[in-house]
Amino acid sequence: MRIKHGFIGLAAAMLLCIPALADDDEGGFSGNVTIASDYSFRGVSQTGLRPAIQGGFDYELDNGFSFGTWASNVNYGDGATSQELDLYVGFSQSLNDTTSLSFSLIQLEYPGDGDNADYQELAASLDISSISLGFVYSPSYIGVNDWQFTYFSVGYGTTLGENVDFSASLGINSADDIGGAGEDTYMDYAIGISVPLKGIDLGFQVVGTNIDHEDYGEEAEGRLVFSMSKSL
């Protein structure tokens, strides 16, 4: 696909520029690993309500550019797809002390027999103090040619007391028949807290959607997700 090839070329060119950019901008690597009771993506389980092991690495430059990768196990019940691998390149710019704007290009890969579901997303977000507004567009969602997908989201995050982080988000997913039974939109939600404990972040989230269709079943219903995360 043209966008996929363009992404690979752009990412490769920018990665080759890292040593030169690093002369002026210190930047740095970071990583993370997570064990979760479920991998919920926009309210829908990607692991059939089973546990997930996830991790990623990022490289950030002081000039606003960033590069990274993230992976997780998945289970769609087809016996062919068992892993998701995301690659991204992004740029973020502070507009003032409380406002920032960011853009990213993400390649979602499903190695092995699930590679026909590979697709790309273009994302933009505007963060204003504790509020985040997001937009995502995919021209060929989950590898289906010309199945255009858009996503609008609003999120809120704050600190409760000294160590408890609170977050909440609401998103609108739009594509032809994405909700089943002719429904072209559905909403997803997430609300939760994160608490640090001896270097590990414990997360508790209630996630779900308003989808009411048998094709999704319990995997799109409201549920509690527990996670343990460690920054590297």
N, C-alpha and C positions, 0 to 999 in steps of 0.2 A: 504494500500500500504506500502511496506517495507520502502521507504524513509520517508513517512509521520510518521510512527511509530518511525523511527529512530530520526526524528526531535523532536517529542514530548518527547522522552526519553532524548535526549541530552539537550533540553531546560530545562526540569525539573531538571536534574542533575545540570546544571549550575546555575539555579535560587536558588537551595538549597545551593550552594556555596557562594552566595552573602554575607551573614552575615560574613562568615569567611574571604572572600576577603576584605570586608569593613574595617576589623581591620587594614589592611596595606594600603589600598587605599581608599581615601575619596570618590571619585565618586560622583554621584548625579543624581537626577531626573530632567527631563525637560518635557515640554509639548507644544503642539501647537494646534490651532484651525483655520480652514480656511472656508470661504464662497466663492465659486467660481461660475462663470456663466456657467461652464461646467467642467466635470471631464475628462480630456484628458489623456489617457495612451498610450504612444508610438504613438501619433498622432491620435488615434481613440477615439471618444467620448464613455464614459462608462455610460453616463446618457441620451442618446438620445438627446444631445444638450440642456439638461435642467440643472438647477443649482444643485450644490452639497454642502453639509455640511460635513466637514472632520475634523478629529482630531486624535492626537496620543500622546503617552507617551513613554519616553525613559529613560533607566538607564545606565549610563556610568561609567566605572571604570578607574582609572588611569593606569591600566596595559594594556589597549587597548581593553578589552572586552566590549560589549554593548548588551542590550536586549531591545526590544520594541514592541509596538503594534500600529496599525494605522487602522482607519475605515473610510468608506465613503458610502453614498447611491449610488446605481447604478440602471440602467434601461436598460435592453436588449430587451424590448418589448415582453418578453415571459410570463409576469405576474407571474413568479415564483421567480425571483431573484431581491431583492431590497437592499441588503447590501453586502459590501465587508469588510472582516476583515483580516488584515495581521499581522502575528507574525514573529519576526525575532530574530536571534542571530548573532552577528558579531564580528569581530576582526580587529583592525587597528593598523598599526605600521609605525612610521616615520622613513624613511631611512636617511634623512638629513634635512637641514633647508627648503628645497623647494620640497621634494619628500616624498610621503607616499603611502603605499600599504594597501588595505583593502579587506576583504572577508566577505561574509554573506550568511546565509541560511534562506530563506523566505518561510513561509507557507501562501498561499493565500486561505482564506476560504470564502465561500458564504453560510451563514447560511440558514436553511429552505429548501425549495424545490430545491434551486440551488446548494446544496452541492455536486452534482455529477460533478460539475466543479472545485472542490477543486484541487489545484496542488502546486508544489514546484518549487522554483528557486534557483539555486546556482549562486552567483554573485561575481565578482572580479573587482577591479578598481585600477588604478595607476594614482595618481595625481602628476603632475610635474608643479610646479608654478601655472600658470593660466589654464593649460590644464589638462583635465581628460579623460582617456581612460578606457572604460568599456567593460566587457564581462559577458553575462548571459546565463545559460544553464538550460533547463527544460526537463526531460525525458518523461513527459506525460503532455504536454501543455494543459491548461484549462480542465484537467481531462480526456483527451483522451489517452488511453493506447498506449504507444510506439509512440506517435506523438511528436517527438523530435524537440525542438525549440532552436535556438541560436540567440543571439543578440549582435552585436558589436556597440559601440557608441564612439563618440568623443565630448567633450564639452569644452567650453571656458567661463571663467567668469572673470570679472574685475569691478573696481569701476570707475564710471564717475563722476568727481568732488568730492564732499565730501559725498553725501548721496545717490547717485543713483547707484544701482547695475545692471550691464548688464550681460546677459548670453545668450549663443547660443549652440545648440546641434544638432547633426545629428546621426541617428541610422539606422542600417540595420537589419531587422527582417527576419529570415529564418526558414521555415518549409514547409512540403509538402502542396502545394496549399494554402498557407496562404494568398496570395494576390488575390485569386479567379481566375477563368478561366485558371487554370494550372500554375499560377505564384507562384514560390516557395520563392520569396523574395519581400519585399517592403521597402521603405525608409520612415522614419519619421523625422520631423524637428521641432524645437522650437527656437524662438528668442524673447527676452523680456527684460523688465526692472522692477525693484522693488524700490519703493520709500517709506521711512518711513514718517508717519504722525501721530503725537500724540500717539505714541506707537503701531500703526497699520502699517503693511507693505502692501502697495498697489501694486499689480502686474498687468502688462499688457503683454500678450504674444500672438504672432502669432504662431499657431501650425497647423500641418497637415501632409499629407502623399502624396506619388505619386501613390496611388492606383487608378485605373480606372476601377472599377467594380461595377455593380448595387447593389450587395449584401451589400456593405458598404454605398453607397449613400453619402449624405451630411456629415455623421458622420466621414468620413475620409478626407474631403476636408479642404483646408486652411481656418482658421477662427481666430477671436480674442477672447481670453479668459481673463476675468477680475477677479481678486481675492482680498480678504482682509484677511490677516493673523495676528494672535496674538500669540506671544510666552508666555508661562505660567511659 
